[in-house]
Amino acid sequence: MLNRESYFREVPWSWRHFVSLMLIVLVLVPYFVEYHLKNYVNENFQNELYSGTFIGLVMAFIFLISLYFVAIRPLQLTWVDVGVRSFPKGYWRSIIGWTLAVILLSIIIVIIMDLLIHVGTENSKTESLQSQLNIVTFLIGFISAAIVSPIYEEIFYRGFVYRFLRYKYGIPAGLIISSTIFMIVHIPTYNTLPINLVTGLVFAWTYEKTGSIWPGVIIHGTFNGIAIVLTAISS
């Protein structure tokens, strides 16, 4: 196993790699995929859940392919360099603790938001799942939210973005900036943005402590999976 300190001590990427990928993620993907392609898919599927899942898969493919051809292959790196590596077995206790903490913090945030600005957790995705709930739609929603999204988001936002920003600006700034970017990309689901920020901080911290994206993937997937189950139960 690679030493965590030496793993974070240097990064192989330059600002050119970072800016190129941010351009893809923050400009090209929102414009061409989340706007134009999504409108086209919505018109053909006539189903928000199916079209949303398809767009999610397209985004996962673009994120990972872009990362590979911009920041991994040209530098003769491997996926290990973006955190796809094992973590200490002793960290499982922390994974459980952070999972419970994320759930508790999210409940507190939801309560505060409801009291202050009367905003709940419902959005087009949850409403679509609830209105068309069956075993197929549940599995589609669960696999997308609890497996696909956690894997590609942790590889990109923690394995690449956090590692780069940590090297440039230090741990605190790396945590805050990478989590803020993670929050911004979840627009327009505005009612979940505070939760996205907090969970982004937790996922980045677990990456910081282990040098592996898998603890974040596990916490992220568990949290999203529970949200899908609760959404289905409350329908």
C-alpha positions in Angstrom: 0.0 0.0 0.0 1.3 3.5 -0.9 2.2 5.7 2.0 -0.5 8.4 2.5 1.9 11.2 3.3 4.0 10.6 0.2 0.9 10.1 -1.8 -0.4 13.6 -1.0 3.1 15.3 -0.9 3.1 15.9 -4.6 0.7 15.9 -7.5 1.5 15.1 -11.1 -1.0 17.6 -12.5 -0.6 21.3 -13.5 -3.2 24.1 -13.7 -3.6 23.2 -17.4 -5.0 19.8 -16.4 -7.2 21.3 -13.7 -8.6 24.1 -15.8 -9.3 21.8 -18.7 -11.3 19.4 -16.6 -13.1 22.2 -14.8 -14.1 23.6 -18.2 -15.6 20.3 -19.2 -17.4 19.8 -15.9 -18.6 23.3 -15.2 -19.3 24.6 -18.7 -19.5 21.9 -21.4 -21.3 19.3 -19.5 -24.0 21.6 -18.1 -24.6 23.3 -21.5 -24.5 20.3 -23.8 -25.5 17.4 -21.5 -27.6 18.8 -18.7 -29.5 21.3 -20.9 -29.6 20.3 -24.6 -29.3 16.5 -24.3 -31.5 16.4 -21.3 -34.3 18.3 -23.1 -34.0 16.0 -26.1 -34.1 12.9 -23.9 -37.0 14.2 -21.9 -39.0 14.7 -25.0 -38.3 11.1 -26.1 -38.6 9.2 -22.8 -41.4 11.3 -21.4 -40.2 10.1 -18.0 -38.1 12.2 -15.6 -36.6 9.2 -13.8 -35.5 7.4 -17.0 -34.2 10.5 -18.6 -32.4 11.6 -15.4 -30.8 8.2 -15.0 -29.7 8.2 -18.7 -28.1 11.7 -18.3 -26.4 10.5 -15.1 -24.8 7.6 -16.9 -23.7 9.9 -19.7 -22.2 12.3 -17.2 -20.4 9.4 -15.4 -18.9 8.3 -18.8 -17.8 11.8 -19.7 -16.3 12.6 -16.3 -14.2 9.4 -16.2 -13.2 9.4 -19.9 -12.2 13.1 -19.6 -10.2 12.4 -16.5 -8.5 9.5 -18.1 -7.5 11.2 -21.3 -6.7 14.6 -19.8 -5.0 13.8 -16.5 -4.2 10.1 -16.3 -3.1 8.6 -19.7 -0.9 11.6 -20.9 1.1 11.4 -17.7 1.3 7.6 -17.7 -0.6 7.4 -14.4 -3.1 4.9 -13.2 -6.4 5.1 -11.4 -4.4 4.6 -8.2 -3.3 8.2 -8.6 -6.9 9.4 -8.2 -7.5 7.3 -5.1 -8.7 4.0 -6.5 -6.7 2.1 -3.9 -7.3 0.1 -0.8 -7.7 1.6 2.6 -6.7 0.4 6.1 -9.1 -2.2 7.5 -9.1 -0.3 10.8 -10.8 2.6 9.1 -14.2 0.7 8.9 -15.1 2.0 12.4 -14.6 5.6 11.1 -16.7 4.8 8.0 -19.6 3.7 10.2 -19.2 6.8 12.4 -19.0 9.2 9.5 -22.1 7.6 7.9 -24.1 8.1 11.0 -22.8 11.6 11.3 -23.7 12.5 7.7 -27.2 11.1 8.3 -27.6 13.1 11.6 -26.2 16.3 10.1 -28.5 16.0 7.0 -31.5 15.6 9.3 -30.5 18.7 11.2 -30.0 20.7 8.0 -33.4 19.6 6.6 -35.1 20.7 9.9 -33.4 24.0 9.9 -34.2 24.7 6.3 -37.8 23.8 6.8 -38.1 26.1 9.9 -36.3 29.0 8.3 -37.3 29.0 4.7 -39.9 26.2 4.5 -38.0 24.1 2.0 -38.2 20.4 2.1 -36.1 17.7 0.4 -38.5 17.0 -2.6 -37.3 17.7 -6.1 -38.1 16.5 -9.6 -36.1 13.3 -9.1 -37.8 12.2 -5.9 -41.2 13.2 -7.2 -40.6 11.2 -10.4 -39.6 8.1 -8.4 -42.6 8.4 -6.0 -45.1 8.9 -8.8 -43.9 5.9 -10.8 -42.8 3.6 -8.1 -42.4 -0.1 -8.9 -39.5 -2.6 -8.6 -37.9 -1.5 -11.9 -38.0 2.2 -11.1 -36.7 1.6 -7.6 -33.8 -0.4 -8.8 -33.0 2.1 -11.5 -33.0 4.9 -8.9 -31.1 2.9 -6.4 -28.3 1.8 -8.7 -27.9 5.3 -10.1 -27.8 7.1 -6.8 -26.1 4.5 -4.5 -23.6 2.9 -6.9 -22.9 4.9 -10.1 -22.9 8.4 -8.8 -20.8 7.7 -5.7 -18.1 6.0 -7.7 -17.5 8.6 -10.5 -18.1 11.6 -8.2 -15.6 10.4 -5.6 -13.0 9.6 -8.2 -13.4 13.0 -9.8 -14.1 15.4 -7.0 -12.0 13.8 -4.3 -9.4 11.7 -6.2 -8.6 14.5 -8.6 -10.0 17.9 -7.5 -9.4 17.6 -3.8 -5.9 16.2 -4.2 -4.9 18.9 -6.6 -6.3 21.8 -4.5 -4.9 20.3 -1.3 -1.4 20.3 -2.8 -1.8 23.9 -4.0 -3.5 25.5 -1.0 -3.4 23.1 1.9 -5.9 20.8 3.6 -8.4 23.4 4.9 -8.7 25.3 1.6 -8.7 22.0 -0.3 -11.6 20.7 1.7 -13.6 23.9 1.4 -13.0 24.7 -2.3 -13.5 21.1 -3.5 -16.7 20.8 -1.5 -18.0 24.1 -2.8 -17.4 22.9 -6.4 -19.2 19.6 -5.5 -22.1 21.7 -4.2 -22.2 24.0 -7.2 -22.4 21.1 -9.7 -25.6 19.9 -8.0 -27.5 23.0 -9.0 -30.5 23.3 -9.8 -31.4 21.0 -6.9 -31.1 24.0 -4.6 -32.8 22.4 -1.6 -30.0 19.9 -1.2 -27.0 22.2 -1.7 -26.2 22.6 2.1 -26.2 18.9 2.4 -24.0 18.5 -0.7 -21.5 20.9 0.9 -21.4 19.1 4.3 -21.2 15.7 2.7 -18.5 16.9 0.3 -16.4 18.0 3.3 -16.9 14.5 5.0 -16.0 12.6 1.8 -12.9 14.7 1.2 -11.8 14.2 4.9 -12.1 10.4 4.6 -9.9 10.6 1.5 -7.5 12.8 3.3 -7.2 10.3 6.2 -6.8 7.2 4.0 -5.6 8.3 0.6 -8.4 6.2 -0.8 -11.7 7.2 -2.4 -13.5 4.0 -1.3 -14.4 5.2 2.3 -16.1 8.2 0.6 -17.8 5.9 -1.9 -19.2 3.7 0.8 -20.5 6.6 2.9 -21.8 8.4 -0.2 -23.5 5.2 -1.5 -25.0 4.3 1.8 -26.4 7.8 2.4 -27.9 8.0 -1.1 -29.2 4.5 -0.9 -31.0 5.3 2.4 -32.4 8.4 0.8 -33.8 6.4 -2.1 -35.4 3.8 0.3 -37.0 6.6 2.4 -38.3 8.2 -0.8 -39.9 5.0 -1.9 -41.4 4.3 1.6 -42.9 7.7 1.8 -44.6 7.5 -1.6 
